Amino acid sequence: MGAVQQRFEEFLHRPGWLGDLLTHLEAKSGVKRYYLATGSIAFLGLYLMFGYGASLLCNLIGFVYPAYVSIKAIESSSKDDDTTWLTYWVVYGLFSVAEFFSDTFLYWFPFYYAGKCLFLLWCMAPVSWNGSQLLYRSFIRPWFLKHHQTVDSVLSDLSGRALNAASAASREVSQETRK
């Protein structure tokens, strides 16, 4: 048995909700959990490539699990898991904005949603070389450190202008209601 297959088998036998579900399905169907898991992964992969609603499925994969573990991270006393999931959400947010502008073109590429799903899984993978950590350290953080003062200045200016506009509008409304 190969090292990857052995690690996968060990993962499938770990205690937890997945292990419990596979134990139940294995007992009911008589099919080994390895085949249940690989069949499910293959079905999911094929569905992401050819199925209707692949966009929704891909977005659920990229959002539901990270949202759940983010809530758990907030409730835990450790700061490390908070940083891990905040980093994921920064990368996810930037990816979503970039995808908004390019989705019209990317949608036509074969297997786009399968690739997007693999990218999001890489970004949330529980390994030191996961995508969100790598992208943050290599691109986002250097850009942020270089430009954050300029961005802060622009945001402060916009905030002041918005406050002035809201005050002026409030004064005008107040004057009109007194008449």
C-alpha positions as CSV (number, residue, x, y, z in Angstrom):
1,M,0.0,0.0,0.0
2,G,1.4,3.4,-1.0
3,A,2.2,6.0,1.6
4,V,-0.6,8.4,0.4
5,Q,-3.1,5.6,0.4
6,Q,-2.1,4.5,3.9
7,R,-2.5,8.1,5.2
8,F,-5.8,8.4,3.5
9,E,-7.0,5.1,5.1
10,E,-5.8,6.4,8.5
11,F,-7.7,9.6,8.0
12,L,-10.9,7.7,7.2
13,H,-10.6,5.7,10.4
14,R,-10.0,8.7,12.7
15,P,-12.7,9.3,15.3
16,G,-15.1,12.2,14.6
17,W,-18.1,12.9,12.5
18,L,-16.6,11.7,9.2
19,G,-15.4,8.4,10.8
20,D,-18.8,7.9,12.5
21,L,-20.6,8.5,9.2
22,L,-18.3,6.1,7.3
23,T,-18.7,3.5,10.0
24,H,-22.5,3.8,9.7
25,L,-22.4,3.7,5.9
26,E,-20.0,0.8,5.9
27,A,-22.2,-1.2,8.2
28,K,-25.4,-0.5,6.3
29,S,-24.0,-1.1,2.8
30,G,-21.2,-3.7,3.3
31,V,-18.9,-1.5,1.2
32,K,-15.5,-0.6,2.7
33,R,-15.1,3.0,3.7
34,Y,-12.1,3.4,1.4
35,Y,-14.4,2.7,-1.6
36,L,-17.2,4.9,-0.2
37,A,-14.8,7.8,0.2
38,T,-13.0,7.5,-3.1
39,G,-16.3,7.0,-4.9
40,S,-17.8,10.1,-3.2
41,I,-14.7,12.1,-4.1
42,A,-14.8,10.9,-7.7
43,F,-18.5,11.7,-8.0
44,L,-17.9,15.2,-6.5
45,G,-15.1,15.8,-8.9
46,L,-17.1,14.7,-11.9
47,Y,-20.1,16.8,-10.8
48,L,-17.8,19.8,-10.4
49,M,-16.6,19.3,-14.0
50,F,-19.9,18.5,-15.7
51,G,-22.8,19.0,-13.3
52,Y,-25.4,21.7,-13.1
53,G,-25.0,24.0,-10.1
54,A,-21.2,23.4,-9.9
55,S,-20.8,27.0,-9.0
56,L,-23.0,26.7,-5.9
57,L,-21.4,23.5,-4.8
58,C,-17.9,25.0,-5.2
59,N,-18.9,28.1,-3.3
60,L,-20.4,26.0,-0.5
61,I,-17.2,24.0,-0.2
62,G,-15.2,27.2,-0.1
63,F,-17.5,28.8,2.5
64,V,-19.3,26.4,4.8
65,Y,-16.4,24.4,6.3
66,P,-14.2,27.6,6.7
67,A,-17.1,29.4,8.3
68,Y,-17.6,26.6,10.8
69,V,-14.0,26.3,11.8
70,S,-13.7,30.1,12.0
71,I,-16.5,30.1,14.6
72,K,-14.7,27.4,16.5
73,A,-11.4,29.4,16.2
74,I,-13.2,32.5,17.6
75,E,-14.5,30.4,20.6
76,S,-11.1,28.8,21.3
77,S,-8.4,30.4,23.5
78,S,-5.7,29.9,20.9
79,K,-4.7,32.9,18.7
80,D,-3.0,30.7,16.1
81,D,-6.2,29.3,14.7
82,D,-7.7,32.8,14.5
83,T,-4.7,34.0,12.4
84,T,-5.0,30.9,10.2
85,W,-8.6,31.5,9.3
86,L,-8.4,35.3,9.1
87,T,-5.6,34.7,6.5
88,Y,-7.9,32.3,4.6
89,W,-10.8,34.9,4.6
90,V,-8.4,37.6,3.3
91,V,-7.4,35.4,0.4
92,Y,-10.9,34.2,-0.2
93,G,-12.2,37.9,-0.3
94,L,-9.5,38.9,-2.7
95,F,-10.2,35.9,-4.9
96,S,-13.9,36.6,-4.8
97,V,-13.4,40.2,-6.0
98,A,-11.0,39.1,-8.7
99,E,-13.4,36.4,-9.8
100,F,-16.3,38.9,-9.9
101,F,-14.5,40.8,-12.7
102,S,-13.2,37.7,-14.5
103,D,-16.0,35.2,-14.1
104,T,-17.6,36.0,-17.4
105,F,-14.5,34.8,-19.2
106,L,-13.4,32.1,-16.8
107,Y,-16.8,30.4,-16.8
108,W,-16.2,29.3,-20.3
109,F,-13.0,27.4,-19.5
110,P,-13.5,23.6,-19.2
111,F,-13.2,22.4,-15.6
112,Y,-13.2,25.9,-14.2
113,Y,-15.2,25.0,-11.1
114,A,-13.2,21.9,-10.4
115,G,-10.0,24.1,-10.6
116,K,-11.6,26.7,-8.3
117,C,-12.6,24.1,-5.8
118,L,-9.1,22.6,-5.8
119,F,-7.7,26.1,-5.3
120,L,-10.1,26.7,-2.3
121,L,-9.3,23.3,-0.8
122,W,-5.6,24.1,-1.2
123,C,-6.2,27.5,0.6
124,M,-7.8,25.8,3.6
125,A,-5.7,22.6,3.8
126,P,-4.3,22.0,7.3
127,V,-0.7,22.0,6.1
128,S,2.1,24.6,6.5
129,W,2.3,25.2,2.7
130,N,-1.4,25.8,2.2
131,G,-2.5,28.3,-0.4
132,S,-3.8,31.1,1.9
133,Q,-0.5,31.2,3.9
134,L,1.6,31.0,0.8
135,L,-0.3,33.7,-1.1
136,Y,-0.5,36.0,2.0
137,R,3.2,35.8,2.8
138,S,4.3,36.0,-0.9
139,F,2.0,38.6,-2.3
140,I,-0.7,40.2,-0.1
141,R,1.5,41.0,3.0
142,P,4.3,42.7,0.9
143,W,1.7,44.7,-1.0
144,F,-0.1,45.7,2.1
145,L,3.1,46.8,3.9
146,K,4.1,48.9,0.9
147,H,0.8,50.6,0.4
148,H,-1.2,50.6,3.7
149,Q,-0.4,54.2,4.6
150,T,-1.7,55.4,1.3
151,V,-4.8,53.3,1.6
152,D,-5.3,54.5,5.2
153,S,-5.0,58.1,4.1
154,V,-7.5,57.7,1.3
155,L,-10.0,55.9,3.6
156,S,-9.6,58.6,6.2
157,D,-10.3,61.3,3.6
158,L,-13.3,59.4,2.3
159,S,-14.6,58.9,5.8
160,G,-14.3,62.6,6.5
161,R,-16.1,63.5,3.3
162,A,-18.9,61.0,4.0
163,L,-19.3,62.4,7.5
164,N,-19.5,66.0,6.1
165,A,-22.0,64.9,3.5
166,A,-24.1,63.2,6.1
167,S,-24.0,66.2,8.4
168,A,-25.0,68.5,5.5
169,A,-27.9,66.3,4.5
170,S,-29.0,66.0,8.1
171,R,-29.0,69.8,8.5
172,E,-31.0,70.2,5.3
173,V,-33.6,67.7,6.3
174,S,-33.8,69.3,9.8
175,Q,-34.3,72.8,8.2
176,E,-37.0,71.5,5.8
177,T,-38.9,69.8,8.6
178,R,-39.0,73.0,10.7
179,K,-40.7,75.0,7.8
